[in-house]
Amino acid sequence: YIRTLYLGIQSRRQREHQRRWYWAMMFEYADVNMLRLLETFLESAPQLVLQLCIMIQENRAERLQCRWSV
């Protein structure tokens, strides 16, 4: 986050290279968002795998449950 803020400030301050600093800030921001998405997936995936394993082992996977799990 700090680097993204730094690049945003630089894009405002330096008029001659404003476009370059702006695009650098946008790429940093995209990287931060991808890391957030990965973090969210890694938090929820183990719970989903555990639920699916329990449903399969107990042979209680009904049609509606399987449809909503995927």
C-alpha positions in Angstrom: 0.0 0.0 0.0 2.8 2.4 0.9 4.5 2.0 -2.5 1.2 2.6 -4.3 0.6 5.8 -2.3 4.2 6.9 -3.0 3.7 6.4 -6.8 0.4 8.3 -6.7 2.1 11.2 -5.0 4.9 11.2 -7.5 2.5 11.2 -10.4 0.9 14.4 -9.0 4.2 16.1 -8.2 6.3 15.5 -11.3 4.5 17.0 -14.3 6.9 15.9 -17.0 6.8 12.2 -16.1 3.3 12.2 -14.7 1.9 9.5 -17.1 4.8 7.1 -16.3 4.3 7.5 -12.5 0.5 7.1 -12.9 0.9 3.8 -14.8 3.5 2.5 -12.3 0.9 3.3 -9.5 -1.8 1.4 -11.4 0.3 -1.7 -11.9 1.2 -1.7 -8.2 -2.5 -1.3 -7.3 -3.4 -4.3 -9.6 -0.7 -6.4 -7.8 -2.2 -5.5 -4.4 -5.7 -6.5 -5.6 -4.4 -9.8 -6.9 -2.7 -10.5 -3.6 -6.0 -9.7 -1.8 -7.9 -12.1 -4.1 -5.3 -14.9 -3.5 -5.6 -14.3 0.3 -9.3 -14.6 0.2 -9.2 -17.8 -1.8 -6.6 -19.3 0.5 -8.8 -18.6 3.5 -12.0 -20.1 2.1 -10.6 -23.1 0.1 -9.6 -25.3 3.0 -13.1 -25.0 4.5 -14.7 -25.9 1.2 -12.4 -29.0 0.8 -13.2 -30.1 4.3 -16.9 -29.8 3.8 -16.8 -31.7 0.5 -14.6 -34.5 2.1 -17.1 -34.9 5.0 -20.1 -35.0 2.6 -18.4 -37.7 0.4 -17.2 -39.8 3.3 -20.6 -39.9 4.9 -22.2 -40.5 1.5 -24.7 -37.8 2.3 -24.0 -35.6 -0.8 -27.5 -34.8 -2.1 -28.0 -33.3 -5.4 -28.9 -29.9 -4.1 -25.9 -29.8 -1.7 -23.5 -30.7 -4.5 -24.9 -28.0 -6.8 -24.5 -25.3 -4.2 -21.0 -26.4 -3.1 -19.5 -25.9 -6.6 
